[in-house]
Amino acid sequence: MNEIRNSPAGLARQLADAPWRTSTRSQTSNCVEVAPLRTGPAAVALRDSKDRGGPVLLFNRAGWLGFIAGAKNGQFDLN
């Protein structure tokens, strides 16, 4: 994940305008939304679809690819 050195207002505007999307495989309300970001050190934003005004995780490209690889490999499974 990345520390964003952008102005809070600029980052908030970018997140509000981002093209958020949810997986087409989502069947329940337990979903996350992902959005590509156009400027700044973060390339991807991730948030809880049930709390769109809540916290957002920001990833640079390498961090996002590592997160996806870990999720596919079961690194974050709770069982």
N, C-alpha and C positions, 0 to 999 in steps of 0.2 A: 504494500500500500504506500501511498505517497502523502507527504505533507504538502499541502497546497499553499503556495506563497502568492496567492491572488488576493485581491480585496474581497472581504466577505460579501459585499454587494454584487461584485462582478461574478463571483462563484455562484451566489444564489440565483442570479439572473440566468447564468449558463445552465444550472440544474433545472430551473423552471422551464426553460426553452428546449431542453434536451428531448430527443425522440425516444422516450421510455417505451420498452416493450417487455412482454411476459412470454414465456415459452408457450407454444401451441400445445404442448403436452401437459400443461397445468390443468388439473381437473378439480382442485380444491382451492380453498382460500389461503392455503399455506404456500404462497408464491413469493418470488423475488422479481424485481424488475431491473433491467439492465439498460444502460444508455451509453452510446459512444459520446465522447466530449471532443470538441473541435479545437480548443486552445488550452494552453497551460501544460503543466507537467503530467497531469492525469489524463489517461486515454479512455478510461471506462469508469462509470459510476454504477453502484449497485445499491438497491434499497428494498425494504419490505413493502410489498404491495398493499398491505393492510394499514401501513403508517407512512403514507407518502410525504408527510411533512416532518418525519422523524429523521434519525441519523442516516447518513449515506457513507458507504465505503468507497474510497477512491483508489484506483489501481493505475500504475503505469503499464505499458504494454507487456513488459516481461513479468510483472507481478500478476497481471490478469491471466496470462498463459499458464503460469505456475499454479494459480488458483484453480483454473479449469482442469489441468492435469491432475491435481490433487483430488478434486471432486470425482473425476472419472476413476481414479485408483482407489477410492474409498477412504482417503485420508481423513475425511471429516465425518465419517459415519459414527453414529452414537452407539452402535451395538458392538 
